Amino acid sequence: MKEENKNKIEIITLGCSKNVVDYERLSAQLKANNFEISDTSEDSESIIINTCGFIDAAKEESINTILEAVELKKQGKIKKVVVAGCLSERFKDDLQKEIPGVDIFFGTEEYEGIVKEFGGNLKKELLGERELTTPKHYAYLKISEGCDNPCSFCAIPLMRGLHKSKPIEDLVRETESLSKKGVKELIIIGQDTTDYGKDIYGKRNLAELLRKLSEIENIQWIRLLYAYPSHFPDDLIDEIADNPKVCNYIDIPLQHISDNVLRSMRRGITKKTTVNLVKKLKAIIPNLTLRTTFIVGYPNETENDFNELKEFVEEIKFDRVGIFNYSVEENTPSFILGNPNSDGIKEERKNTLMEIQKEISLEKNKKLIGTKMRVIIDDIEGEYFIGRSERDAPEVDGEVLIKAQNTMLKIGEFYSIEIVDCNDYDLFAKLIN
């Protein structure tokens, strides 16, 4: 191993945007202790793997990544393998027995322990500081940790604990720091963002937080993800509708619509309440873009339950839909129900819903041809600049493609465009001079 690799660490982050924020905070602490964060293992002495343990596919990816790092250590290409994050929090004892080549395991947000493992000290004055890994014009803001909801299928409380909100003043300070780094779009995340504030303010207080964040001058878009449906605050609906900096966009994971399945999932909401909420959101918030996710193949989901879900998707016509196949999770309430729906049934149901949604998306995109909108430029790929409108969250939604020929746009800047064409999920546009 080369001497110049001594202070270089590769951090591999798997899973969701919440893990990305953890990675960014850890990177800031390691850099403050004179470590260099490397993009590859080839010039690193150590590897930190920030794992995901949400569903089977994520757990498999995490374990394979750990095994690959351990193999590099056996070959003498690196000296240390550190594993952290959700999978490690949940299955630490099992992982220690099964993969002894790992030097040490940490759970979630154990920044101090990880920094000390490398001979450093936690810089408390830097808590909240982050080394951005996203394009510098947008960042995720994690407003809370953990979850109090009793969903039968979900292992998040086992990995992240109960809901803990971060004080408004801390989040404002973090956002001010992000703004100074060039961030213009703030993406609000947490296990359940609509629960924000109930533990420290005695009420759900997300509307006030959004209002305070919107007062930061350079922040131009604030986008809300992971909004739990059963306790959606009325003042939040008004804040989204009235605050010009808050995108008319909500990600609200519904998971199902059949009362039979919702009851077993312990979602705390009925079909009627869900439909009323969706109608209310659409009525009050102008041009609302609504994103949701569903789970197919839940143990007690019958063919009739699935047909009810299918009809709901066809009727509501969501702007964005993600589908997950049910995954059996140990120590969750639904574990005792087994896994009676085969992988084939789950995949068939998933594909059916995605085909329906593809047609809905294309129909909605066609209606946008000829309209004008504001986009932010994320990147350039081949002959196109890649932009996003207020309707599009990064990484999960569609894109607005603008021909790069004879057009010079700056990444991270806003532009006015006109939609000229579309496909199933993406829009094609021209610049308005």
C-alpha positions as CSV (number, residue, x, y, z in Angstrom):
1,M,0.0,0.0,0.0
2,K,1.3,3.4,-1.0
3,E,2.2,5.8,1.8
4,E,0.3,8.6,0.1
5,N,-2.9,6.6,0.6
6,K,-2.6,6.8,4.4
7,N,-5.2,9.5,5.0
8,K,-7.6,8.6,2.2
9,I,-10.9,7.0,2.9
10,E,-13.6,5.9,0.4
11,I,-17.1,6.2,1.7
12,I,-19.7,4.1,-0.1
13,T,-23.3,5.2,0.6
14,L,-26.2,2.9,-0.3
15,G,-30.0,3.5,0.0
16,C,-32.0,6.6,0.3
17,S,-31.4,10.4,0.5
18,K,-31.4,10.2,4.3
19,N,-28.3,8.1,4.1
20,V,-26.8,10.7,1.7
21,V,-27.2,13.4,4.3
22,D,-25.5,11.1,6.9
23,Y,-22.6,10.6,4.4
24,E,-22.2,14.3,3.9
25,R,-22.1,15.0,7.6
26,L,-19.5,12.3,8.2
27,S,-17.4,13.5,5.3
28,A,-17.3,17.0,6.8
29,Q,-16.1,15.6,10.1
30,L,-13.4,13.4,8.5
31,K,-12.1,16.3,6.3
32,A,-11.9,18.5,9.5
33,N,-9.6,15.8,10.9
34,N,-7.3,16.0,7.8
35,F,-8.6,12.9,6.0
36,E,-9.2,13.0,2.3
37,I,-12.4,11.5,0.9
38,S,-11.6,9.4,-2.2
39,D,-14.0,8.3,-5.0
40,T,-12.4,4.9,-5.3
41,S,-10.8,2.2,-3.3
42,E,-7.7,2.1,-5.6
43,D,-6.1,5.1,-3.9
44,S,-7.6,4.6,-0.4
45,E,-6.4,3.0,2.8
46,S,-9.8,2.4,4.3
47,I,-13.4,2.0,3.2
48,I,-16.5,3.0,5.1
49,I,-19.8,1.4,3.9
50,N,-23.0,3.3,4.9
51,T,-25.5,0.5,4.5
52,C,-29.3,0.3,3.8
53,G,-31.5,-2.3,5.4
54,F,-34.9,-1.3,4.1
55,I,-36.0,-4.2,1.8
56,D,-34.4,-7.5,0.6
57,A,-32.8,-6.0,-2.5
58,A,-31.2,-3.2,-0.4
59,K,-29.9,-5.6,2.2
60,E,-28.5,-7.9,-0.5
61,E,-26.7,-4.9,-2.1
62,S,-25.3,-3.9,1.2
63,I,-24.0,-7.3,2.1
64,N,-22.4,-7.8,-1.4
65,T,-20.7,-4.4,-1.0
66,I,-19.3,-5.4,2.4
67,L,-18.0,-8.7,1.0
68,E,-16.3,-6.9,-1.9
69,A,-14.5,-4.6,0.5
70,V,-13.5,-7.4,2.8
71,E,-12.0,-9.2,-0.3
72,L,-10.0,-6.1,-1.1
73,K,-8.6,-6.2,2.5
74,K,-7.7,-9.8,2.1
75,Q,-5.8,-9.0,-1.0
76,G,-3.9,-6.2,0.8
77,K,-5.3,-3.4,-1.3
78,I,-6.9,-1.7,1.7
79,K,-6.2,-1.9,5.5
80,K,-9.5,-1.2,7.1
81,V,-13.3,-1.9,6.5
82,V,-15.8,0.0,8.6
83,V,-19.5,-0.7,8.3
84,A,-22.2,1.7,9.5
85,G,-25.9,2.6,8.7
86,C,-29.2,0.9,8.9
87,L,-28.3,-2.7,8.1
88,S,-25.5,-2.5,10.7
89,E,-27.8,-0.9,13.3
90,R,-30.4,-3.7,12.8
91,F,-28.2,-6.8,12.3
92,K,-24.9,-5.9,14.0
93,D,-24.5,-9.2,16.0
94,D,-25.3,-11.4,13.0
95,L,-23.0,-9.4,10.7
96,Q,-20.1,-9.6,13.2
97,K,-20.4,-13.4,13.2
98,E,-21.0,-13.8,9.4
99,I,-18.4,-11.3,8.2
100,P,-15.4,-11.3,10.6
101,G,-13.2,-9.5,8.1
102,V,-15.0,-6.2,8.9
103,D,-12.9,-4.2,11.5
104,I,-15.8,-2.6,13.3
105,F,-19.6,-2.0,12.9
106,F,-21.5,1.2,13.8
107,G,-25.2,2.0,13.7
108,T,-26.9,5.1,12.3
109,E,-25.5,8.6,12.9
110,E,-22.6,7.4,15.0
111,Y,-20.3,10.1,13.6
112,E,-18.2,10.4,16.8
113,G,-17.4,6.7,17.1
114,I,-16.4,6.5,13.4
115,V,-14.2,9.6,13.5
116,K,-12.5,8.3,16.7
117,E,-12.0,4.9,15.0
118,F,-9.7,6.7,12.6
119,G,-7.9,8.6,15.4
120,G,-9.8,11.9,15.0
121,N,-12.2,13.9,17.2
122,L,-15.7,15.1,16.6
123,K,-15.7,18.8,15.8
124,K,-18.8,19.9,17.7
125,E,-18.6,23.3,16.1
126,L,-19.1,21.6,12.7
127,L,-22.3,19.7,13.7
128,G,-24.7,20.3,10.9
129,E,-21.9,21.1,8.4
130,R,-21.9,18.9,5.3
131,E,-19.7,18.1,2.3
132,L,-22.3,18.1,-0.5
133,T,-22.4,15.1,-2.9
134,T,-25.4,16.4,-4.8
135,P,-24.9,19.0,-7.5
136,K,-24.2,22.2,-5.6
137,H,-27.5,23.9,-6.5
138,Y,-29.7,21.5,-4.5
139,A,-29.5,19.6,-1.2
140,Y,-31.5,17.4,1.0
141,L,-32.5,18.7,4.4
142,K,-33.2,16.0,6.9
143,I,-35.6,17.6,9.4
144,S,-36.2,14.6,11.7
145,E,-34.9,11.1,12.5
146,G,-36.9,8.0,13.2
147,C,-40.6,7.3,13.0
148,D,-43.6,6.8,15.4
149,N,-46.0,5.2,13.0
150,P,-46.8,1.6,13.6
151,C,-46.8,0.4,10.0
152,S,-46.8,-3.4,10.1
153,F,-44.4,-3.9,7.2
154,C,-41.8,-1.3,8.1
155,A,-38.5,-1.9,9.9
156,I,-37.5,1.8,10.0
157,P,-38.3,2.2,13.7
158,L,-36.0,-0.8,14.4
159,M,-33.1,0.9,12.6
160,R,-33.8,4.6,13.2
161,G,-35.8,4.7,16.5
162,L,-38.7,6.8,17.3
163,H,-39.4,10.3,15.8
164,K,-37.0,13.0,16.8
165,S,-37.4,16.5,15.3
166,K,-34.5,18.9,14.9
167,P,-35.1,22.4,16.2
168,I,-36.2,25.1,13.7
169,E,-33.2,27.3,14.6
170,D,-30.7,24.4,13.9
171,L,-32.4,23.7,10.5
172,V,-32.4,27.4,9.6
173,R,-28.7,27.6,10.5
174,E,-27.9,24.5,8.4
175,T,-29.9,25.9,5.4
176,E,-28.1,29.2,5.7
177,S,-24.8,27.3,5.4
178,L,-26.1,25.4,2.4
179,S,-27.3,28.6,0.8
180,K,-23.8,30.1,1.1
181,K,-22.5,27.0,-0.8
182,G,-24.8,27.8,-3.7
183,V,-27.8,25.7,-2.8
184,K,-31.0,27.1,-4.4
185,E,-33.4,24.1,-4.0
186,L,-34.0,22.5,-0.7
187,I,-35.6,19.0,-0.6
188,I,-37.2,18.3,2.8
189,I,-36.8,14.7,4.0
190,G,-37.4,12.6,7.1
191,Q,-39.0,9.2,7.8
192,D,-42.3,11.2,8.3
193,T,-42.0,14.9,7.5
194,T,-45.6,15.7,8.5
195,D,-44.9,14.6,12.1
196,Y,-42.3,17.4,12.3
197,G,-42.3,19.3,15.6
198,K,-44.8,17.3,17.6
199,D,-42.1,16.1,20.0
200,I,-40.4,19.4,20.7
201,Y,-43.2,22.0,20.1
202,G,-46.3,20.0,21.1
203,K,-47.8,20.3,17.7
204,R,-47.0,19.4,14.1
205,N,-45.1,22.4,13.0
206,L,-43.9,21.8,9.4
207,A,-45.7,24.8,8.0
208,E,-43.8,27.2,10.3
209,L,-40.5,25.5,9.4
210,L,-41.1,25.9,5.7
211,R,-42.0,29.6,6.2
212,K,-38.8,30.2,8.1
213,L,-36.7,28.4,5.5
214,S,-38.3,30.4,2.7
215,E,-37.1,33.6,4.3
216,I,-33.5,32.6,3.4
217,E,-32.8,34.8,0.4
218,N,-30.9,32.4,-2.0
219,I,-33.3,29.5,-1.5
220,Q,-35.8,29.6,-4.4
221,W,-37.4,26.2,-4.3
222,I,-38.5,24.1,-1.3
223,R,-39.7,20.6,-2.1
224,L,-41.6,18.3,0.3
225,L,-41.0,14.5,0.3
226,Y,-42.2,11.6,2.6
227,A,-45.4,13.3,3.9
228,Y,-47.4,10.8,5.8
229,P,-51.1,10.9,4.8
230,S,-53.0,10.1,8.0
231,H,-52.2,13.3,9.9
232,F,-51.6,15.9,7.1
233,P,-51.9,19.3,8.8
234,D,-54.3,21.8,7.3
235,D,-51.9,24.7,7.8
236,L,-49.3,22.9,5.8
237,I,-51.7,22.6,2.8
238,D,-52.2,26.4,3.0
239,E,-48.5,27.1,3.3
240,I,-47.8,25.0,0.2
241,A,-50.5,26.8,-1.7
242,D,-49.6,30.3,-0.6
243,N,-45.8,30.3,-0.3
244,P,-44.2,31.0,-3.7
245,K,-41.0,29.4,-2.7
246,V,-42.6,26.1,-1.7
247,C,-43.1,23.9,-4.8
248,N,-46.6,22.8,-5.6
249,Y,-45.3,19.3,-5.3
250,I,-45.9,16.6,-2.6
251,D,-44.5,13.1,-2.2
252,I,-47.1,11.3,-0.1
253,P,-46.6,7.5,0.2
254,L,-50.1,5.9,0.4
255,Q,-48.9,2.3,0.1
256,H,-52.4,1.0,-0.7
257,I,-56.1,1.9,-0.9
258,S,-58.0,-1.2,0.0
259,D,-59.4,-0.9,3.6
260,N,-58.6,-4.6,4.1
261,V,-54.9,-4.1,3.3
262,L,-54.7,-0.6,5.0
263,R,-56.1,-2.1,8.2
264,S,-53.6,-4.9,8.3
265,M,-50.7,-2.5,7.3
266,R,-51.7,-0.4,10.4
267,R,-51.6,2.8,8.3
268,G,-54.2,4.6,10.5
269,I,-56.2,5.8,7.5
270,T,-59.1,4.5,5.4
271,K,-59.9,4.6,1.7
272,K,-62.5,7.3,2.2
273,T,-60.1,9.5,4.2
274,T,-57.4,9.0,1.6
275,V,-59.6,9.9,-1.3
276,N,-60.9,13.0,0.6
277,L,-57.3,14.1,1.4
278,V,-56.2,13.8,-2.2
279,K,-59.2,15.7,-3.5
280,K,-58.6,18.4,-0.8
281,L,-54.9,18.8,-1.8
282,K,-55.8,19.1,-5.5
283,A,-58.6,21.6,-4.8
284,I,-56.5,23.9,-2.6
285,I,-53.0,23.7,-4.2
286,P,-52.9,25.1,-7.7
287,N,-51.4,22.8,-10.4
288,L,-50.3,20.3,-7.7
289,T,-47.9,17.6,-8.7
290,L,-48.7,14.6,-6.6
291,R,-46.2,11.7,-6.2
292,T,-47.0,8.5,-4.3
293,T,-45.7,5.0,-3.7
294,F,-47.6,1.7,-3.3
295,I,-46.7,-1.8,-2.1
296,V,-48.0,-4.8,-4.0
297,G,-48.1,-8.4,-2.8
298,Y,-48.7,-7.6,0.9
299,P,-49.6,-10.9,2.6
300,N,-53.4,-10.3,2.8
301,E,-53.7,-8.5,-0.5
302,T,-56.2,-10.5,-2.6
303,E,-56.9,-10.2,-6.3
304,N,-59.9,-8.0,-5.3
305,D,-57.7,-5.8,-3.2
306,F,-55.3,-5.3,-6.1
307,N,-58.1,-4.6,-8.5
308,E,-59.3,-1.9,-6.1
309,L,-55.8,-0.4,-6.1
310,K,-55.6,-0.6,-9.9
311,E,-58.9,1.3,-10.2
312,F,-57.8,3.9,-7.7
313,V,-54.6,4.6,-9.8
314,E,-56.7,4.8,-13.0
315,E,-59.2,7.2,-11.3
316,I,-56.9,9.6,-9.4
317,K,-54.2,9.9,-12.1
318,F,-51.2,10.6,-10.0
319,D,-48.4,12.6,-11.6
320,R,-45.7,10.2,-10.3
321,V,-46.0,6.7,-8.9
322,G,-43.4,4.3,-7.5
323,I,-44.2,0.6,-6.9
324,F,-42.5,-1.7,-4.4
325,N,-42.9,-5.5,-4.1
326,Y,-43.7,-6.5,-0.5
327,S,-40.6,-7.6,1.4
328,V,-40.7,-9.8,4.5
329,E,-39.0,-8.1,7.3
330,E,-38.0,-9.8,10.5
331,N,-39.4,-8.5,13.8
332,T,-42.1,-6.4,12.1
333,P,-45.8,-7.1,12.9
334,S,-46.5,-8.4,9.4
335,F,-43.8,-11.0,9.6
336,I,-46.2,-13.5,11.2
337,L,-48.4,-13.3,8.1
338,G,-45.8,-15.0,6.0
339,N,-45.3,-14.4,2.3
340,P,-48.2,-16.1,0.5
341,N,-48.0,-14.0,-2.7
342,S,-45.3,-15.3,-4.9
343,D,-42.6,-13.2,-6.4
344,G,-44.3,-13.8,-9.8
345,I,-47.6,-12.4,-8.6
346,K,-45.9,-9.4,-7.1
347,E,-43.9,-8.7,-10.2
348,E,-47.1,-9.1,-12.4
349,R,-49.0,-6.7,-10.2
350,K,-46.2,-4.2,-10.2
351,N,-45.9,-4.3,-14.0
352,T,-49.6,-3.9,-14.4
353,L,-49.6,-0.7,-12.3
354,M,-46.5,0.7,-14.0
355,E,-48.1,0.2,-17.4
356,I,-51.2,2.1,-16.3
357,Q,-49.1,4.9,-14.9
358,K,-47.0,5.1,-18.0
359,E,-50.1,5.8,-20.0
360,I,-51.2,8.4,-17.5
361,S,-47.8,10.1,-17.5
362,L,-47.8,10.2,-21.3
363,E,-51.3,11.7,-21.3
364,K,-50.3,14.4,-18.8
365,N,-47.0,15.2,-20.7
366,K,-48.9,15.6,-24.0
367,K,-51.1,18.2,-22.4
368,L,-48.0,20.2,-21.4
369,I,-46.8,20.7,-25.0
370,G,-46.9,24.3,-25.9
371,T,-46.9,25.4,-22.2
372,K,-44.1,27.5,-20.7
373,M,-42.4,26.8,-17.4
374,R,-39.3,27.5,-15.3
375,V,-36.6,24.9,-15.0
376,I,-33.3,24.5,-13.2
377,I,-30.4,22.9,-15.1
378,D,-28.8,19.8,-13.4
379,D,-26.4,18.6,-16.0
380,I,-25.5,18.2,-19.6
381,E,-25.5,14.7,-21.2
382,G,-24.7,14.2,-24.9
383,E,-26.6,16.7,-26.9
384,Y,-29.0,17.7,-24.2
385,F,-29.0,19.9,-21.1
386,I,-30.9,18.1,-18.3
387,G,-33.3,20.3,-16.5
388,R,-36.1,19.9,-13.9
389,S,-39.3,21.8,-13.4
390,E,-41.2,22.4,-10.2
391,R,-42.9,19.1,-11.1
392,D,-39.7,17.0,-10.8
393,A,-37.7,15.8,-7.8
394,P,-34.2,14.8,-8.7
395,E,-33.4,11.1,-9.3
396,V,-36.9,9.8,-9.1
397,D,-39.0,11.9,-11.5
398,G,-38.9,12.8,-15.2
399,E,-36.6,15.4,-16.8
400,V,-36.8,18.4,-19.1
401,L,-34.4,18.0,-22.0
402,I,-33.1,21.0,-23.9
403,K,-31.0,20.7,-27.1
404,A,-27.5,21.9,-26.3
405,Q,-26.8,22.9,-29.9
406,N,-26.4,26.6,-30.2
407,T,-27.6,27.0,-26.6
408,M,-25.2,27.7,-23.7
409,L,-26.9,27.2,-20.4
410,K,-25.3,27.2,-16.9
411,I,-25.7,24.2,-14.6
412,G,-27.5,25.4,-11.4
413,E,-29.3,28.3,-13.1
414,F,-33.0,28.8,-13.7
415,Y,-34.4,29.4,-17.2
416,S,-37.7,29.9,-18.9
417,I,-38.6,27.2,-21.5
418,E,-41.4,26.1,-23.7
419,I,-42.3,22.4,-24.0
420,V,-42.2,21.2,-27.6
421,D,-42.4,17.4,-27.3
422,C,-42.5,14.5,-24.9
423,N,-42.2,10.8,-24.3
424,D,-43.7,8.6,-21.5
425,Y,-41.9,10.3,-18.7
426,D,-39.7,13.2,-20.0
427,L,-40.3,16.5,-21.7
428,F,-38.4,18.2,-24.5
429,A,-38.1,21.9,-24.5
430,K,-36.7,25.0,-26.2
431,L,-35.3,28.1,-24.4
432,I,-37.4,31.2,-24.4
433,N,-35.2,34.2,-25.1
